[in-house]
Amino acid sequence: MGKLTHTTGESFKADVLEADQPVLVDFWAEWCGPCRMIAPVLEQLQADYSEKLKIVKLNVDEHPGSAMEYGVFSIPTMILFKDGKPAERLVGYMPKPTLLSKLGKHLDLVRS
């Protein structure tokens, strides 16, 4: 499984907005069941596609300002950032094939 990076309100700009590749931000919380369910799916994606996609987690309880800035009102919410701008918003748990099909519109996710 791929290790996911955790970002904070302070490191969000460097970790996400200034990244040199697309970044999927997982807005989550420790108490959220669906967040815990999707975590292994995101770890698999990170392991499979690390050369094309960076995945980071942002705890909304610890960094509510960042969640508010991007209009995150329910979790898990995942926002794909390309060139520092939101390109896709995904809300709720979804299995890996569904997640891949939604992200695939923005990324070439064919395994090398």
Backbone as XML, in Angstrom:
<?xml version="1.0"?>
<chain id="A" units="angstrom">
  <residue number="1" name="MET">
    <atom name="N" x="0.837" y="-1.188" z="0.000"/>
    <atom name="CA" x="0.000" y="0.000" z="0.000"/>
    <atom name="C" x="0.879" y="1.247" z="0.000"/>
  </residue>
  <residue number="2" name="GLY">
    <atom name="N" x="0.363" y="2.304" z="-0.590"/>
    <atom name="CA" x="1.094" y="3.561" z="-0.622"/>
    <atom name="C" x="0.872" y="4.356" z="0.641"/>
  </residue>
  <residue number="3" name="LYS">
    <atom name="N" x="1.902" y="5.009" z="1.085"/>
    <atom name="CA" x="1.801" y="5.848" z="2.281"/>
    <atom name="C" x="1.245" y="7.197" z="1.869"/>
  </residue>
  <residue number="4" name="LEU">
    <atom name="N" x="0.199" y="7.636" z="2.568"/>
    <atom name="CA" x="-0.414" y="8.915" z="2.250"/>
    <atom name="C" x="0.207" y="10.012" z="3.104"/>
  </residue>
  <residue number="5" name="THR">
    <atom name="N" x="0.419" y="11.145" z="2.488"/>
    <atom name="CA" x="0.953" y="12.319" z="3.159"/>
    <atom name="C" x="-0.189" y="13.048" z="3.852"/>
  </residue>
  <residue number="6" name="HIS">
    <atom name="N" x="0.086" y="13.601" z="5.010"/>
    <atom name="CA" x="-0.897" y="14.442" z="5.692"/>
    <atom name="C" x="-0.482" y="15.894" z="5.486"/>
  </residue>
  <residue number="7" name="THR">
    <atom name="N" x="-1.457" y="16.717" z="5.132"/>
    <atom name="CA" x="-1.196" y="18.135" z="4.957"/>
    <atom name="C" x="-1.924" y="18.897" z="6.053"/>
  </residue>
  <residue number="8" name="THR">
    <atom name="N" x="-1.557" y="20.143" z="6.225"/>
    <atom name="CA" x="-2.169" y="21.001" z="7.237"/>
    <atom name="C" x="-2.586" y="22.307" z="6.577"/>
  </residue>
  <residue number="9" name="GLY">
    <atom name="N" x="-3.281" y="23.125" z="7.325"/>
    <atom name="CA" x="-3.620" y="24.445" z="6.809"/>
    <atom name="C" x="-2.380" y="25.242" z="6.447"/>
  </residue>
  <residue number="10" name="GLU">
    <atom name="N" x="-1.304" y="25.023" z="7.223"/>
    <atom name="CA" x="-0.063" y="25.763" z="6.993"/>
    <atom name="C" x="0.722" y="25.232" z="5.795"/>
  </residue>
  <residue number="11" name="SER">
    <atom name="N" x="0.673" y="23.930" z="5.559"/>
    <atom name="CA" x="1.469" y="23.353" z="4.461"/>
    <atom name="C" x="0.658" y="23.112" z="3.189"/>
  </residue>
  <residue number="12" name="PHE">
    <atom name="N" x="-0.636" y="23.435" z="3.210"/>
    <atom name="CA" x="-1.520" y="23.156" z="2.077"/>
    <atom name="C" x="-1.012" y="23.788" z="0.782"/>
  </residue>
  <residue number="13" name="LYS">
    <atom name="N" x="-0.579" y="25.032" z="0.862"/>
    <atom name="CA" x="-0.122" y="25.726" z="-0.352"/>
    <atom name="C" x="1.041" y="24.974" z="-0.997"/>
  </residue>
  <residue number="14" name="ALA">
    <atom name="N" x="2.043" y="24.617" z="-0.206"/>
    <atom name="CA" x="3.211" y="23.907" z="-0.744"/>
    <atom name="C" x="2.866" y="22.483" z="-1.155"/>
  </residue>
  <residue number="15" name="ASP">
    <atom name="N" x="2.074" y="21.784" z="-0.339"/>
    <atom name="CA" x="1.751" y="20.379" z="-0.601"/>
    <atom name="C" x="0.807" y="20.192" z="-1.776"/>
  </residue>
  <residue number="16" name="VAL">
    <atom name="N" x="-0.107" y="21.145" z="-1.968"/>
    <atom name="CA" x="-1.184" y="20.958" z="-2.945"/>
    <atom name="C" x="-1.125" y="21.990" z="-4.073"/>
  </residue>
  <residue number="17" name="LEU">
    <atom name="N" x="-1.223" y="23.245" z="-3.720"/>
    <atom name="CA" x="-1.363" y="24.289" z="-4.743"/>
    <atom name="C" x="-0.107" y="24.475" z="-5.583"/>
  </residue>
  <residue number="18" name="GLU">
    <atom name="N" x="1.066" y="24.219" z="-5.000"/>
    <atom name="CA" x="2.322" y="24.396" z="-5.733"/>
    <atom name="C" x="2.932" y="23.066" z="-6.176"/>
  </residue>
  <residue number="19" name="ALA">
    <atom name="N" x="2.195" y="21.976" z="-6.061"/>
    <atom name="CA" x="2.716" y="20.655" z="-6.428"/>
    <atom name="C" x="2.945" y="20.586" z="-7.940"/>
  </residue>
  <residue number="20" name="ASP">
    <atom name="N" x="3.937" y="19.789" z="-8.326"/>
    <atom name="CA" x="4.265" y="19.666" z="-9.746"/>
    <atom name="C" x="3.499" y="18.532" z="-10.430"/>
  </residue>
  <residue number="21" name="GLN">
    <atom name="N" x="2.534" y="17.954" z="-9.735"/>
    <atom name="CA" x="1.669" y="16.932" z="-10.332"/>
    <atom name="C" x="0.274" y="17.093" z="-9.729"/>
  </residue>
  <residue number="22" name="PRO">
    <atom name="N" x="-0.745" y="16.496" z="-10.348"/>
    <atom name="CA" x="-2.088" y="16.577" z="-9.767"/>
    <atom name="C" x="-2.097" y="16.004" z="-8.348"/>
  </residue>
  <residue number="23" name="VAL">
    <atom name="N" x="-2.942" y="16.608" z="-7.501"/>
    <atom name="CA" x="-3.034" y="16.201" z="-6.100"/>
    <atom name="C" x="-4.503" y="15.949" z="-5.754"/>
  </residue>
  <residue number="24" name="LEU">
    <atom name="N" x="-4.772" y="14.787" z="-5.178"/>
    <atom name="CA" x="-6.095" y="14.480" z="-4.663"/>
    <atom name="C" x="-6.052" y="14.696" z="-3.155"/>
  </residue>
  <residue number="25" name="VAL">
    <atom name="N" x="-6.865" y="15.629" z="-2.678"/>
    <atom name="CA" x="-6.915" y="15.924" z="-1.247"/>
    <atom name="C" x="-8.128" y="15.215" z="-0.654"/>
  </residue>
  <residue number="26" name="ASP">
    <atom name="N" x="-7.873" y="14.401" z="0.355"/>
    <atom name="CA" x="-8.927" y="13.700" z="1.080"/>
    <atom name="C" x="-9.220" y="14.492" z="2.355"/>
  </residue>
  <residue number="27" name="PHE">
    <atom name="N" x="-10.362" y="15.180" z="2.372"/>
    <atom name="CA" x="-10.812" y="15.891" z="3.562"/>
    <atom name="C" x="-11.544" y="14.864" z="4.426"/>
  </residue>
  <residue number="28" name="TRP">
    <atom name="N" x="-11.032" y="14.621" z="5.633"/>
    <atom name="CA" x="-11.525" y="13.516" z="6.447"/>
    <atom name="C" x="-11.492" y="13.889" z="7.933"/>
  </residue>
  <residue number="29" name="ALA">
    <atom name="N" x="-12.018" y="12.964" z="8.770"/>
    <atom name="CA" x="-11.927" y="13.097" z="10.230"/>
    <atom name="C" x="-11.817" y="11.704" z="10.829"/>
  </residue>
  <residue number="30" name="GLU">
    <atom name="N" x="-11.196" y="11.632" z="11.974"/>
    <atom name="CA" x="-10.947" y="10.361" z="12.658"/>
    <atom name="C" x="-12.239" y="9.598" z="12.948"/>
  </residue>
  <residue number="31" name="TRP">
    <atom name="N" x="-13.305" y="10.295" z="13.313"/>
    <atom name="CA" x="-14.563" y="9.679" z="13.732"/>
    <atom name="C" x="-15.450" y="9.247" z="12.561"/>
  </residue>
  <residue number="32" name="CYS">
    <atom name="N" x="-15.064" y="9.545" z="11.345"/>
    <atom name="CA" x="-15.896" y="9.327" z="10.153"/>
    <atom name="C" x="-15.719" y="7.906" z="9.614"/>
  </residue>
  <residue number="33" name="GLY">
    <atom name="N" x="-16.771" y="7.092" z="9.697"/>
    <atom name="CA" x="-16.723" y="5.716" z="9.200"/>
    <atom name="C" x="-16.401" y="5.611" z="7.720"/>
  </residue>
  <residue number="34" name="PRO">
    <atom name="N" x="-17.129" y="6.333" z="6.849"/>
    <atom name="CA" x="-16.816" y="6.263" z="5.421"/>
    <atom name="C" x="-15.389" y="6.730" z="5.096"/>
  </residue>
  <residue number="35" name="CYS">
    <atom name="N" x="-14.860" y="7.653" z="5.909"/>
    <atom name="CA" x="-13.471" y="8.105" z="5.712"/>
    <atom name="C" x="-12.505" y="6.946" z="5.951"/>
  </residue>
  <residue number="36" name="ARG">
    <atom name="N" x="-12.773" y="6.177" z="6.998"/>
    <atom name="CA" x="-11.923" y="5.020" z="7.297"/>
    <atom name="C" x="-12.078" y="3.946" z="6.218"/>
  </residue>
  <residue number="37" name="MET">
    <atom name="N" x="-13.273" y="3.840" z="5.641"/>
    <atom name="CA" x="-13.501" y="2.844" z="4.583"/>
    <atom name="C" x="-12.734" y="3.182" z="3.303"/>
  </residue>
  <residue number="38" name="ILE">
    <atom name="N" x="-12.650" y="4.464" z="2.979"/>
    <atom name="CA" x="-12.008" y="4.842" z="1.714"/>
    <atom name="C" x="-10.486" y="4.936" z="1.844"/>
  </residue>
  <residue number="39" name="ALA">
    <atom name="N" x="-9.972" y="5.005" z="3.062"/>
    <atom name="CA" x="-8.519" y="5.148" z="3.254"/>
    <atom name="C" x="-7.716" y="4.055" z="2.549"/>
  </residue>
  <residue number="40" name="PRO">
    <atom name="N" x="-8.077" y="2.753" z="2.662"/>
    <atom name="CA" x="-7.289" y="1.738" z="1.960"/>
    <atom name="C" x="-7.380" y="1.856" z="0.432"/>
  </residue>
  <residue number="41" name="VAL">
    <atom name="N" x="-8.503" y="2.349" z="-0.067"/>
    <atom name="CA" x="-8.647" y="2.565" z="-1.518"/>
    <atom name="C" x="-7.660" y="3.646" z="-1.961"/>
  </residue>
  <residue number="42" name="LEU">
    <atom name="N" x="-7.578" y="4.721" z="-1.194"/>
    <atom name="CA" x="-6.650" y="5.806" z="-1.534"/>
    <atom name="C" x="-5.202" y="5.348" z="-1.422"/>
  </residue>
  <residue number="43" name="GLU">
    <atom name="N" x="-4.912" y="4.516" z="-0.429"/>
    <atom name="CA" x="-3.557" y="3.977" z="-0.294"/>
    <atom name="C" x="-3.200" y="3.110" z="-1.500"/>
  </residue>
  <residue number="44" name="GLN">
    <atom name="N" x="-4.157" y="2.328" z="-2.003"/>
    <atom name="CA" x="-3.915" y="1.520" z="-3.208"/>
    <atom name="C" x="-3.653" y="2.415" z="-4.413"/>
  </residue>
  <residue number="45" name="LEU">
    <atom name="N" x="-4.457" y="3.453" z="-4.557"/>
    <atom name="CA" x="-4.260" y="4.378" z="-5.679"/>
    <atom name="C" x="-2.886" y="5.038" z="-5.601"/>
  </residue>
  <residue number="46" name="GLN">
    <atom name="N" x="-2.476" y="5.425" z="-4.396"/>
    <atom name="CA" x="-1.164" y="6.055" z="-4.240"/>
    <atom name="C" x="-0.063" y="5.084" z="-4.643"/>
  </residue>
  <residue number="47" name="ALA">
    <atom name="N" x="-0.208" y="3.824" z="-4.238"/>
    <atom name="CA" x="0.799" y="2.817" z="-4.592"/>
    <atom name="C" x="0.823" y="2.566" z="-6.097"/>
  </residue>
  <residue number="48" name="ASP">
    <atom name="N" x="-0.346" y="2.531" z="-6.713"/>
    <atom name="CA" x="-0.446" y="2.198" z="-8.141"/>
    <atom name="C" x="-0.080" y="3.360" z="-9.059"/>
  </residue>
  <residue number="49" name="TYR">
    <atom name="N" x="-0.352" y="4.583" z="-8.646"/>
    <atom name="CA" x="-0.236" y="5.730" z="-9.554"/>
    <atom name="C" x="0.615" y="6.869" z="-8.998"/>
  </residue>
  <residue number="50" name="SER">
    <atom name="N" x="1.565" y="6.564" z="-8.133"/>
    <atom name="CA" x="2.333" y="7.628" z="-7.483"/>
    <atom name="C" x="3.090" y="8.511" z="-8.465"/>
  </residue>
  <residue number="51" name="GLU">
    <atom name="N" x="3.422" y="7.989" z="-9.641"/>
    <atom name="CA" x="4.139" y="8.807" z="-10.622"/>
    <atom name="C" x="3.218" y="9.803" z="-11.323"/>
  </residue>
  <residue number="52" name="LYS">
    <atom name="N" x="1.893" y="9.628" z="-11.208"/>
    <atom name="CA" x="0.954" y="10.510" z="-11.906"/>
    <atom name="C" x="0.044" y="11.293" z="-10.974"/>
  </residue>
  <residue number="53" name="LEU">
    <atom name="N" x="-0.027" y="10.866" z="-9.706"/>
    <atom name="CA" x="-0.985" y="11.453" z="-8.788"/>
    <atom name="C" x="-0.436" y="11.415" z="-7.368"/>
  </residue>
  <residue number="54" name="LYS">
    <atom name="N" x="-0.532" y="12.544" z="-6.697"/>
    <atom name="CA" x="-0.165" y="12.612" z="-5.286"/>
    <atom name="C" x="-1.466" y="12.674" z="-4.488"/>
  </residue>
  <residue number="55" name="ILE">
    <atom name="N" x="-1.548" y="11.904" z="-3.407"/>
    <atom name="CA" x="-2.740" y="11.910" z="-2.569"/>
    <atom name="C" x="-2.339" y="12.367" z="-1.175"/>
  </residue>
  <residue number="56" name="VAL">
    <atom name="N" x="-3.055" y="13.366" z="-0.670"/>
    <atom name="CA" x="-2.797" y="13.872" z="0.676"/>
    <atom name="C" x="-4.104" y="13.892" z="1.465"/>
  </residue>
  <residue number="57" name="LYS">
    <atom name="N" x="-3.967" y="13.776" z="2.775"/>
    <atom name="CA" x="-5.118" y="13.804" z="3.672"/>
    <atom name="C" x="-5.081" y="15.089" z="4.497"/>
  </residue>
  <residue number="58" name="LEU">
    <atom name="N" x="-6.265" y="15.683" z="4.695"/>
    <atom name="CA" x="-6.379" y="16.859" z="5.534"/>
    <atom name="C" x="-7.486" y="16.607" z="6.557"/>
  </residue>
  <residue number="59" name="ASN">
    <atom name="N" x="-7.125" y="16.596" z="7.832"/>
    <atom name="CA" x="-8.071" y="16.356" z="8.910"/>
    <atom name="C" x="-8.886" y="17.631" z="9.137"/>
  </residue>
  <residue number="60" name="VAL">
    <atom name="N" x="-10.204" y="17.560" z="8.880"/>
    <atom name="CA" x="-11.047" y="18.756" z="8.961"/>
    <atom name="C" x="-11.262" y="19.222" z="10.394"/>
  </residue>
  <residue number="61" name="ASP">
    <atom name="N" x="-11.128" y="18.323" z="11.365"/>
    <atom name="CA" x="-11.261" y="18.735" z="12.760"/>
    <atom name="C" x="-10.049" y="19.543" z="13.212"/>
  </residue>
  <residue number="62" name="GLU">
    <atom name="N" x="-8.885" y="19.193" z="12.700"/>
    <atom name="CA" x="-7.657" y="19.892" z="13.079"/>
    <atom name="C" x="-7.418" y="21.147" z="12.238"/>
  </residue>
  <residue number="63" name="HIS">
    <atom name="N" x="-7.981" y="21.181" z="11.032"/>
    <atom name="CA" x="-7.750" y="22.301" z="10.106"/>
    <atom name="C" x="-9.066" y="22.733" z="9.450"/>
  </residue>
  <residue number="64" name="PRO">
    <atom name="N" x="-10.013" y="23.229" z="10.241"/>
    <atom name="CA" x="-11.325" y="23.581" z="9.689"/>
    <atom name="C" x="-11.293" y="24.733" z="8.688"/>
  </residue>
  <residue number="65" name="GLY">
    <atom name="N" x="-10.322" y="25.608" z="8.790"/>
    <atom name="CA" x="-10.246" y="26.742" z="7.870"/>
    <atom name="C" x="-10.046" y="26.302" z="6.431"/>
  </residue>
  <residue number="66" name="SER">
    <atom name="N" x="-9.197" y="25.306" z="6.227"/>
    <atom name="CA" x="-8.961" y="24.809" z="4.867"/>
    <atom name="C" x="-10.217" y="24.146" z="4.307"/>
  </residue>
  <residue number="67" name="ALA">
    <atom name="N" x="-10.921" y="23.398" z="5.152"/>
    <atom name="CA" x="-12.159" y="22.756" z="4.711"/>
    <atom name="C" x="-13.191" y="23.817" z="4.322"/>
  </residue>
  <residue number="68" name="MET">
    <atom name="N" x="-13.323" y="24.847" z="5.142"/>
    <atom name="CA" x="-14.277" y="25.916" z="4.837"/>
    <atom name="C" x="-13.907" y="26.647" z="3.559"/>
  </residue>
  <residue number="69" name="GLU">
    <atom name="N" x="-12.616" y="26.881" z="3.367"/>
    <atom name="CA" x="-12.158" y="27.605" z="2.174"/>
    <atom name="C" x="-12.579" y="26.903" z="0.887"/>
  </residue>
  <residue number="70" name="TYR">
    <atom name="N" x="-12.629" y="25.568" z="0.924"/>
    <atom name="CA" x="-12.994" y="24.806" z="-0.275"/>
    <atom name="C" x="-14.419" y="24.265" z="-0.208"/>
  </residue>
  <residue number="71" name="GLY">
    <atom name="N" x="-15.236" y="24.787" z="0.685"/>
    <atom name="CA" x="-16.654" y="24.430" z="0.731"/>
    <atom name="C" x="-16.913" y="22.980" z="1.076"/>
  </residue>
  <residue number="72" name="VAL">
    <atom name="N" x="-16.095" y="22.416" z="1.946"/>
    <atom name="CA" x="-16.283" y="21.024" z="2.353"/>
    <atom name="C" x="-17.253" y="21.000" z="3.529"/>
  </residue>
  <residue number="73" name="PHE">
    <atom name="N" x="-18.456" y="20.454" z="3.294"/>
    <atom name="CA" x="-19.483" y="20.414" z="4.323"/>
    <atom name="C" x="-19.822" y="18.999" z="4.754"/>
  </residue>
  <residue number="74" name="SER">
    <atom name="N" x="-19.411" y="17.999" z="3.987"/>
    <atom name="CA" x="-19.601" y="16.611" z="4.385"/>
    <atom name="C" x="-18.324" y="15.861" z="4.033"/>
  </residue>
  <residue number="75" name="ILE">
    <atom name="N" x="-18.071" y="14.797" z="4.791"/>
    <atom name="CA" x="-16.845" y="14.040" z="4.574"/>
    <atom name="C" x="-17.175" y="12.565" z="4.450"/>
  </residue>
  <residue number="76" name="PRO">
    <atom name="N" x="-16.386" y="11.803" z="3.735"/>
    <atom name="CA" x="-15.189" y="12.277" z="3.044"/>
    <atom name="C" x="-15.531" y="13.075" z="1.789"/>
  </residue>
  <residue number="77" name="THR">
    <atom name="N" x="-14.798" y="14.131" z="1.580"/>
    <atom name="CA" x="-14.813" y="14.867" z="0.320"/>
    <atom name="C" x="-13.399" y="14.825" z="-0.219"/>
  </residue>
  <residue number="78" name="MET">
    <atom name="N" x="-13.271" y="14.479" z="-1.486"/>
    <atom name="CA" x="-11.971" y="14.471" z="-2.146"/>
    <atom name="C" x="-12.009" y="15.490" z="-3.274"/>
  </residue>
  <residue number="79" name="ILE">
    <atom name="N" x="-11.015" y="16.338" z="-3.309"/>
    <atom name="CA" x="-10.918" y="17.344" z="-4.371"/>
    <atom name="C" x="-9.614" y="17.111" z="-5.111"/>
  </residue>
  <residue number="80" name="LEU">
    <atom name="N" x="-9.727" y="16.951" z="-6.426"/>
    <atom name="CA" x="-8.555" y="16.811" z="-7.285"/>
    <atom name="C" x="-8.110" y="18.201" z="-7.713"/>
  </residue>
  <residue number="81" name="PHE">
    <atom name="N" x="-6.862" y="18.535" z="-7.406"/>
    <atom name="CA" x="-6.279" y="19.812" z="-7.806"/>
    <atom name="C" x="-5.315" y="19.562" z="-8.962"/>
  </residue>
  <residue number="82" name="LYS">
    <atom name="N" x="-5.505" y="20.325" z="-10.042"/>
    <atom name="CA" x="-4.579" y="20.299" z="-11.174"/>
    <atom name="C" x="-4.097" y="21.725" z="-11.380"/>
  </residue>
  <residue number="83" name="ASP">
    <atom name="N" x="-2.791" y="21.888" z="-11.465"/>
    <atom name="CA" x="-2.199" y="23.215" z="-11.632"/>
    <atom name="C" x="-2.686" y="24.181" z="-10.556"/>
  </residue>
  <residue number="84" name="GLY">
    <atom name="N" x="-2.861" y="23.662" z="-9.338"/>
    <atom name="CA" x="-3.238" y="24.498" z="-8.212"/>
    <atom name="C" x="-4.697" y="24.881" z="-8.131"/>
  </residue>
  <residue number="85" name="LYS">
    <atom name="N" x="-5.532" y="24.313" z="-9.010"/>
    <atom name="CA" x="-6.949" y="24.663" z="-9.023"/>
    <atom name="C" x="-7.810" y="23.400" z="-8.914"/>
  </residue>
  <residue number="86" name="PRO">
    <atom name="N" x="-8.947" y="23.493" z="-8.217"/>
    <atom name="CA" x="-9.834" y="22.332" z="-8.122"/>
    <atom name="C" x="-10.359" y="21.927" z="-9.500"/>
  </residue>
  <residue number="87" name="ALA">
    <atom name="N" x="-10.239" y="20.637" z="-9.829"/>
    <atom name="CA" x="-10.692" y="20.135" z="-11.123"/>
    <atom name="C" x="-11.864" y="19.156" z="-10.985"/>
  </residue>
  <residue number="88" name="GLU">
    <atom name="N" x="-11.968" y="18.502" z="-9.840"/>
    <atom name="CA" x="-13.040" y="17.515" z="-9.621"/>
    <atom name="C" x="-13.293" y="17.412" z="-8.129"/>
  </residue>
  <residue number="89" name="ARG">
    <atom name="N" x="-14.570" y="17.277" z="-7.763"/>
    <atom name="CA" x="-14.975" y="17.109" z="-6.361"/>
    <atom name="C" x="-15.759" y="15.811" z="-6.255"/>
  </residue>
  <residue number="90" name="LEU">
    <atom name="N" x="-15.341" y="14.955" z="-5.328"/>
    <atom name="CA" x="-15.982" y="13.662" z="-5.108"/>
    <atom name="C" x="-16.394" y="13.593" z="-3.640"/>
  </residue>
  <residue number="91" name="VAL">
    <atom name="N" x="-17.638" y="13.232" z="-3.390"/>
    <atom name="CA" x="-18.142" y="13.209" z="-2.019"/>
    <atom name="C" x="-18.625" y="11.809" z="-1.667"/>
  </residue>
  <residue number="92" name="GLY">
    <atom name="N" x="-18.193" y="11.325" z="-0.509"/>
    <atom name="CA" x="-18.643" y="10.032" z="-0.011"/>
    <atom name="C" x="-17.726" y="8.893" z="-0.418"/>
  </residue>
  <residue number="93" name="TYR">
    <atom name="N" x="-17.977" y="7.755" z="0.222"/>
    <atom name="CA" x="-17.200" y="6.557" z="-0.098"/>
    <atom name="C" x="-17.530" y="6.094" z="-1.507"/>
  </residue>
  <residue number="94" name="MET">
    <atom name="N" x="-16.539" y="5.599" z="-2.211"/>
    <atom name="CA" x="-16.759" y="4.944" z="-3.497"/>
    <atom name="C" x="-15.681" y="3.889" z="-3.688"/>
  </residue>
  <residue number="95" name="PRO">
    <atom name="N" x="-16.042" y="2.768" z="-4.314"/>
    <atom name="CA" x="-15.040" y="1.728" z="-4.554"/>
    <atom name="C" x="-14.003" y="2.195" z="-5.572"/>
  </residue>
  <residue number="96" name="LYS">
    <atom name="N" x="-12.884" y="1.487" z="-5.578"/>
    <atom name="CA" x="-11.755" y="1.864" z="-6.434"/>
    <atom name="C" x="-12.150" y="2.033" z="-7.905"/>
  </residue>
  <residue number="97" name="PRO">
    <atom name="N" x="-12.910" y="1.119" z="-8.528"/>
    <atom name="CA" x="-13.250" y="1.322" z="-9.946"/>
    <atom name="C" x="-14.029" y="2.620" z="-10.200"/>
  </residue>
  <residue number="98" name="THR">
    <atom name="N" x="-14.936" y="2.966" z="-9.304"/>
    <atom name="CA" x="-15.704" y="4.204" z="-9.456"/>
    <atom name="C" x="-14.798" y="5.411" z="-9.320"/>
  </residue>
  <residue number="99" name="LEU">
    <atom name="N" x="-13.946" y="5.383" z="-8.329"/>
    <atom name="CA" x="-13.009" y="6.483" z="-8.113"/>
    <atom name="C" x="-12.079" y="6.646" z="-9.313"/>
  </residue>
  <residue number="100" name="LEU">
    <atom name="N" x="-11.578" y="5.536" z="-9.824"/>
    <atom name="CA" x="-10.704" y="5.588" z="-11.005"/>
    <atom name="C" x="-11.418" y="6.175" z="-12.211"/>
  </residue>
  <residue number="101" name="SER">
    <atom name="N" x="-12.680" y="5.798" z="-12.418"/>
    <atom name="CA" x="-13.396" y="6.309" z="-13.591"/>
    <atom name="C" x="-13.614" y="7.814" z="-13.488"/>
  </residue>
  <residue number="102" name="LYS">
    <atom name="N" x="-13.866" y="8.312" z="-12.275"/>
    <atom name="CA" x="-14.070" y="9.751" z="-12.106"/>
    <atom name="C" x="-12.758" y="10.523" z="-12.242"/>
  </residue>
  <residue number="103" name="LEU">
    <atom name="N" x="-11.687" y="9.982" z="-11.694"/>
    <atom name="CA" x="-10.383" y="10.643" z="-11.808"/>
    <atom name="C" x="-9.808" y="10.505" z="-13.215"/>
  </residue>
  <residue number="104" name="GLY">
    <atom name="N" x="-10.151" y="9.414" z="-13.887"/>
    <atom name="CA" x="-9.621" y="9.149" z="-15.219"/>
    <atom name="C" x="-9.989" y="10.204" z="-16.247"/>
  </residue>
  <residue number="105" name="LYS">
    <atom name="N" x="-11.057" y="10.944" z="-15.992"/>
    <atom name="CA" x="-11.424" y="12.041" z="-16.902"/>
    <atom name="C" x="-10.359" y="13.133" z="-16.918"/>
  </residue>
  <residue number="106" name="HIS">
    <atom name="N" x="-9.585" y="13.211" z="-15.835"/>
    <atom name="CA" x="-8.602" y="14.275" z="-15.678"/>
    <atom name="C" x="-7.162" y="13.794" z="-15.781"/>
  </residue>
  <residue number="107" name="LEU">
    <atom name="N" x="-6.965" y="12.492" z="-15.634"/>
    <atom name="CA" x="-5.616" y="11.936" z="-15.557"/>
    <atom name="C" x="-5.513" y="10.702" z="-16.434"/>
  </residue>
  <residue number="108" name="ASP">
    <atom name="N" x="-4.328" y="10.434" z="-16.929"/>
    <atom name="CA" x="-4.085" y="9.191" z="-17.641"/>
    <atom name="C" x="-3.653" y="8.165" z="-16.582"/>
  </residue>
  <residue number="109" name="LEU">
    <atom name="N" x="-4.599" y="7.358" z="-16.099"/>
    <atom name="CA" x="-4.312" y="6.448" z="-15.011"/>
    <atom name="C" x="-4.129" y="5.010" z="-15.474"/>
  </residue>
  <residue number="110" name="VAL">
    <atom name="N" x="-3.538" y="4.839" z="-16.643"/>
    <atom name="CA" x="-3.195" y="3.507" z="-17.100"/>
    <atom name="C" x="-1.873" y="3.156" z="-16.429"/>
  </residue>
  <residue number="111" name="ARG">
    <atom name="N" x="-1.843" y="2.022" z="-15.754"/>
    <atom name="CA" x="-0.612" y="1.649" z="-15.029"/>
    <atom name="C" x="0.527" y="1.421" z="-16.000"/>
  </residue>
  <residue number="112" name="SER">
    <atom name="N" x="1.680" y="1.943" z="-15.625"/>
    <atom name="CA" x="2.875" y="1.792" z="-16.473"/>
    <atom name="C" x="3.507" y="0.446" z="-16.247"/>
  </residue>
</chain>
